[in-house]
Amino acid sequence: MHDLNKYVSGLLFIHDCVILPGFGGLVTNYHNAEHNELSSTFYPPKKDVLFNKNLTYNDGLLINYLAKNLDISYEEAEKRIKEEVQKSWLKLDKGQQVSFDGVGSFRYDKDQNMVFTPEDSENFLTDAYGLSSFRFPPLNYQKNVHNIIPLHKHTHMDEDVKTTLKWVAAAVAIVAIAILSLIPYQKNKSLQQIAGVTFDTATKKPSELVHSAMPADTNVAEVIDQTTDKRLALFYNEEAEATVKKQETTGLTFHIIGGSYKDESNALEDVAFFKQKGFNAKVINANELYRVSLAEFDSKVNALHELRRIRNEEQNDNVWLLSQR
């Protein structure tokens, strides 16, 4: 069935795990944006597609999706997928390659090990829709340095010029002394102002100063208080009230799935197992199956971080992400 490629790739845009019953599971993993310094190329974030041969159980996702789109029964869709899987195994046994357009290809190596080669033609990360790689060469800030020509050249002054300058300086000093001598000196003043401080010549003590900007009858302490208040007002910087932007939600709940079962008793046994390992596991219903949810999140980003943590720390590649409204 040639349309199977289309349905598998379509599901990878909205799900992080698509299982082909009896064949294996295609799992996507978030990949950050990259910069290749050698080629000066920027690559957008994407989903890497991996293959897990151990995910062969029927979780119902692909069959339900196929039945809905082809308007056929669940049993008929399951039968068609089994036929396609059998054809794929026969092609591999004959040394031929099995390909899924936009996803990747499968083949056996010389040791009869399954080898999956993903394609880079499709980016299954919907958040990066429309983004493509681009090349941006580094900017070169180096400029040609020109020889700097000095504006003034230092030359030795002639002795006659030096002598002339000395006589001019002496003449200016004599004129300045003569002008100062013509200023009348009043001895009878009772107050002398020296360097901005008023002294009483009789007592040689500083008299009470009145700032030119103050009224004569103003209380100095009151003026200081007012000035202090003005300074505080000028330098007052009210901290802006912290605003917390509410994170937008899509209305979806993201579950990290540890197992899927048709029998609820098997799912409950799996829940008890994961609870012993510290997970807040529970059973949820999805696509007519009992699924074991290890954790649930409102944010897909947080769910992906937890999914990667479980895969790395628990060494469990069978866990996957399910979105549910």
C-alpha positions as CSV (number, residue, x, y, z in Angstrom):
1,M,0.0,0.0,0.0
2,H,1.8,3.0,-1.3
3,D,-0.2,5.5,0.9
4,L,1.4,4.0,4.1
5,N,4.4,6.4,3.6
6,K,2.1,9.4,3.6
7,Y,0.4,8.4,6.8
8,V,3.6,7.5,8.7
9,S,5.2,10.9,7.8
10,G,2.0,12.7,8.6
11,L,1.8,11.2,12.1
12,L,5.4,12.2,12.9
13,F,4.5,15.9,12.6
14,I,2.0,15.6,15.5
15,H,3.4,12.6,17.5
16,D,6.8,11.8,18.8
17,C,6.4,8.0,18.3
18,V,4.8,6.1,15.5
19,I,4.8,2.3,15.8
20,L,4.4,-0.1,12.8
21,P,3.1,-3.2,14.5
22,G,5.4,-6.1,13.9
23,F,8.1,-4.0,12.4
24,G,9.4,-1.3,14.8
25,G,8.9,2.2,16.1
26,L,9.9,5.6,14.6
27,V,10.8,7.9,17.4
28,T,11.6,11.7,17.1
29,N,14.0,13.5,19.3
30,Y,14.3,17.3,19.6
31,H,17.5,18.7,18.1
32,N,18.7,22.3,18.9
33,A,19.7,24.8,16.2
34,E,23.3,24.5,15.0
35,H,26.0,26.7,13.6
36,N,28.7,25.1,11.4
37,E,31.8,27.4,11.8
38,L,33.6,25.8,8.9
39,S,30.9,26.5,6.3
40,S,29.4,29.5,8.2
41,T,26.0,27.8,7.9
42,F,23.1,28.1,10.4
43,Y,20.6,25.2,10.8
44,P,17.2,25.6,12.4
45,P,16.0,23.3,15.2
46,K,14.4,20.1,14.1
47,K,13.3,16.6,15.1
48,D,15.8,13.8,14.6
49,V,14.1,10.5,13.6
50,L,15.4,7.3,15.2
51,F,14.3,3.7,14.8
52,N,13.6,1.4,17.7
53,K,13.3,-2.3,16.7
54,N,11.9,-3.3,20.1
55,L,8.7,-1.1,19.7
56,T,6.7,-3.7,17.7
57,Y,3.5,-3.9,19.8
58,N,0.3,-2.4,18.4
59,D,-0.6,0.8,20.2
60,G,-3.5,1.5,17.8
61,L,-2.2,4.9,16.7
62,L,-1.4,4.1,13.1
63,I,-4.3,1.7,12.6
64,N,-6.9,4.2,13.9
65,Y,-5.3,7.0,11.8
66,L,-5.5,4.8,8.7
67,A,-9.1,3.7,9.4
68,K,-10.3,7.2,9.9
69,N,-8.6,8.6,6.7
70,L,-9.6,5.7,4.4
71,D,-13.0,5.4,6.0
72,I,-12.6,1.7,6.7
73,S,-13.0,-0.5,9.8
74,Y,-10.3,-1.0,12.4
75,E,-10.0,-4.6,11.4
76,E,-9.5,-3.8,7.7
77,A,-6.9,-1.2,8.5
78,E,-5.0,-3.6,10.8
79,K,-5.1,-6.2,8.0
80,R,-3.7,-3.8,5.4
81,I,-0.8,-2.8,7.7
82,K,0.1,-6.4,8.4
83,E,0.3,-7.1,4.7
84,E,2.6,-4.1,4.1
85,V,4.8,-5.1,7.0
86,Q,5.1,-8.7,5.6
87,K,6.0,-7.3,2.2
88,S,8.7,-5.1,3.8
89,W,10.3,-8.1,5.6
90,L,10.3,-10.1,2.4
91,K,12.1,-7.2,0.6
92,L,14.7,-6.9,3.3
93,D,15.3,-10.7,3.3
94,K,16.0,-10.4,-0.5
95,G,18.6,-7.7,0.2
96,Q,16.4,-4.9,-1.0
97,Q,15.8,-1.6,0.6
98,V,12.6,-0.5,2.2
99,S,12.0,3.3,2.1
100,F,9.5,5.7,3.7
101,D,9.5,9.0,1.8
102,G,10.7,11.9,3.9
103,V,11.4,9.6,6.8
104,G,14.2,7.2,6.0
105,S,15.2,3.8,4.6
106,F,15.9,0.4,6.0
107,R,18.3,-2.3,4.9
108,Y,20.4,-5.2,6.3
109,D,24.1,-4.8,6.6
110,K,26.6,-7.7,5.9
111,D,26.0,-9.0,9.5
112,Q,22.2,-9.1,8.9
113,N,21.7,-6.2,11.3
114,M,18.9,-3.7,10.6
115,V,20.3,-0.3,9.5
116,F,18.1,2.8,9.4
117,T,19.2,5.8,7.5
118,P,17.1,8.9,8.2
119,E,16.4,11.5,5.5
120,D,17.0,15.2,6.1
121,S,14.5,16.4,3.5
122,E,11.7,16.8,6.0
123,N,11.7,18.8,9.3
124,F,9.0,17.3,11.5
125,L,9.2,20.1,14.1
126,T,6.1,22.2,13.5
127,D,7.6,25.1,15.6
128,A,10.3,25.4,12.9
129,Y,7.9,25.5,10.0
130,G,9.2,27.7,7.2
131,L,12.7,27.9,8.6
132,S,15.6,26.7,6.4
133,S,19.3,26.7,6.7
134,F,21.3,29.7,5.5
135,R,24.9,30.7,5.1
136,F,26.2,33.9,6.7
137,P,29.9,34.5,6.3
138,P,31.7,36.1,9.2
139,L,32.2,39.9,9.1
140,N,35.7,41.2,8.6
141,Y,36.4,44.2,10.7
142,Q,40.0,44.7,9.6
143,K,40.7,47.8,7.7
144,N,43.8,49.0,5.9
145,V,46.0,51.1,8.1
146,H,47.2,54.2,6.4
147,N,50.3,56.0,7.3
148,I,49.5,58.8,9.7
149,I,51.0,62.1,8.7
150,P,51.5,64.5,11.7
151,L,49.8,67.9,11.4
152,H,52.7,69.6,13.1
153,K,56.4,68.9,12.6
154,H,58.7,69.5,15.6
155,T,61.5,71.7,14.6
156,H,64.2,73.4,16.6
157,M,63.3,77.0,17.4
158,D,65.7,79.6,16.5
159,E,67.5,81.3,19.3
160,D,66.3,84.7,18.2
161,V,62.6,83.6,18.5
162,K,63.2,82.2,22.0
163,T,64.7,85.5,23.1
164,T,61.7,87.4,21.6
165,L,59.2,85.3,23.5
166,K,61.0,85.9,26.8
167,W,60.7,89.7,26.3
168,V,57.0,89.5,25.4
169,A,56.3,87.5,28.6
170,A,58.1,90.0,30.7
171,A,56.2,92.9,29.1
172,V,52.8,91.2,29.8
173,A,53.8,90.7,33.5
174,I,54.7,94.4,33.9
175,V,51.4,95.6,32.5
176,A,49.5,93.2,34.8
177,I,51.3,94.6,37.9
178,A,50.6,98.2,36.8
179,I,46.8,97.5,36.4
180,L,46.6,95.9,39.9
181,S,48.3,98.8,41.5
182,L,45.6,101.2,40.2
183,I,42.8,99.3,42.1
184,P,41.9,101.3,45.3
185,Y,42.5,99.5,48.6
186,Q,39.9,100.3,51.3
187,K,41.2,99.8,54.8
188,N,38.1,101.1,56.6
189,K,35.9,98.2,55.7
190,S,34.8,96.3,58.8
191,L,34.2,93.1,56.8
192,Q,36.5,91.4,54.4
193,Q,35.5,88.6,52.1
194,I,38.3,86.1,51.6
195,A,37.7,83.0,49.4
196,G,33.9,83.2,49.8
197,V,34.0,83.3,53.7
198,T,33.0,86.5,55.5
199,F,35.2,87.5,58.5
200,D,34.7,90.2,61.1
201,T,38.0,92.2,61.1
202,A,37.5,93.0,64.8
203,T,37.0,89.5,66.1
204,K,38.7,87.6,63.2
205,K,35.8,85.1,63.3
206,P,33.5,84.1,60.5
207,S,30.3,85.9,60.5
208,E,26.9,84.2,59.8
209,L,26.6,83.5,56.1
210,V,23.4,83.9,54.1
211,H,23.2,82.1,50.8
212,S,22.3,84.3,47.9
213,A,19.5,82.0,47.0
214,M,17.9,82.1,50.5
215,P,15.6,84.7,51.9
216,A,17.1,86.6,54.7
217,D,14.6,85.3,57.3
218,T,14.7,81.6,56.1
219,N,15.6,79.0,58.7
220,V,18.8,77.2,57.5
221,A,17.7,73.8,58.9
222,E,14.4,74.1,57.1
223,V,16.1,74.9,53.8
224,I,18.4,71.9,54.2
225,D,15.4,69.6,54.8
226,Q,13.7,70.9,51.7
227,T,16.8,70.5,49.6
228,T,17.2,66.9,50.9
229,D,13.6,66.1,49.9
230,K,14.2,67.5,46.5
231,R,17.3,65.4,46.0
232,L,15.4,62.3,47.1
233,A,12.7,63.2,44.7
234,L,15.1,63.8,41.8
235,F,16.9,60.5,42.4
236,Y,13.8,58.5,43.4
237,N,13.4,55.5,41.1
238,E,10.3,53.5,41.8
239,E,10.9,49.8,40.9
240,A,8.5,48.7,38.3
241,E,6.0,46.1,39.5
242,A,7.1,42.7,38.2
243,T,4.7,41.4,35.7
244,V,4.5,37.7,35.0
245,K,3.3,36.8,31.5
246,K,1.0,33.8,31.7
247,Q,2.3,31.0,29.4
248,E,0.0,30.4,26.6
249,T,-1.4,26.8,26.5
250,T,-2.6,24.8,23.6
251,G,-5.3,22.9,25.6
252,L,-3.3,19.7,25.2
253,T,-1.9,17.5,27.9
254,F,1.4,15.7,27.2
255,H,1.9,12.3,28.7
256,I,5.1,10.4,28.9
257,I,4.0,6.8,28.1
258,G,5.8,3.8,29.5
259,G,3.5,1.1,28.1
260,S,0.3,0.4,26.3
261,Y,-2.0,-2.6,26.9
262,K,-5.4,-3.9,25.8
263,D,-5.9,-5.5,29.3
264,E,-6.2,-3.0,32.2
265,S,-4.8,-5.5,34.7
266,N,-1.5,-5.6,32.8
267,A,-1.4,-1.8,32.8
268,L,-2.0,-1.7,36.5
269,E,0.9,-4.1,37.1
270,D,3.1,-1.7,35.0
271,V,1.9,1.2,37.1
272,A,3.0,-0.5,40.3
273,F,6.4,-1.3,38.8
274,F,7.0,2.4,37.8
275,K,5.7,3.7,41.2
276,Q,8.4,1.6,42.9
277,K,11.0,3.5,40.8
278,G,9.6,6.8,42.0
279,F,7.3,7.8,39.2
280,N,3.8,9.2,39.7
281,A,2.4,6.6,37.3
282,K,-1.2,6.2,36.4
283,V,-3.5,4.5,33.8
284,I,-5.1,6.6,31.1
285,N,-7.4,5.6,28.2
286,A,-6.4,6.6,24.7
287,N,-7.3,5.0,21.3
288,E,-9.1,2.1,23.0
289,L,-6.0,1.1,24.9
290,Y,-4.8,1.3,28.6
291,R,-1.7,3.4,28.6
292,V,0.7,3.9,31.5
293,S,1.5,7.6,32.0
294,L,4.7,8.3,34.0
295,A,4.1,12.0,34.1
296,E,1.9,14.7,32.5
297,F,2.6,18.3,31.5
298,D,0.8,21.2,30.0
299,S,3.9,22.4,28.2
300,K,5.3,20.3,25.4
301,V,8.8,21.7,26.0
302,N,8.8,20.6,29.6
303,A,7.5,17.2,28.6
304,L,10.3,16.8,26.0
305,H,12.9,17.6,28.6
306,E,11.5,15.0,31.0
307,L,11.3,12.5,28.2
308,R,15.0,12.9,27.4
309,R,15.9,12.7,31.1
310,I,14.1,9.4,31.5
311,R,15.7,8.0,28.4
312,N,19.1,9.0,29.5
313,E,18.9,8.2,33.2
314,E,16.7,5.2,33.1
315,Q,18.3,3.8,29.9
316,N,14.7,3.3,28.6
317,D,14.2,4.1,24.9
318,N,10.7,2.6,24.9
319,V,9.1,5.7,26.6
320,W,7.4,8.1,24.2
321,L,5.3,11.2,24.2
322,L,1.5,11.3,23.8
323,S,-0.6,14.4,23.3
324,Q,-4.2,14.3,24.5
325,R,-6.9,16.9,24.5
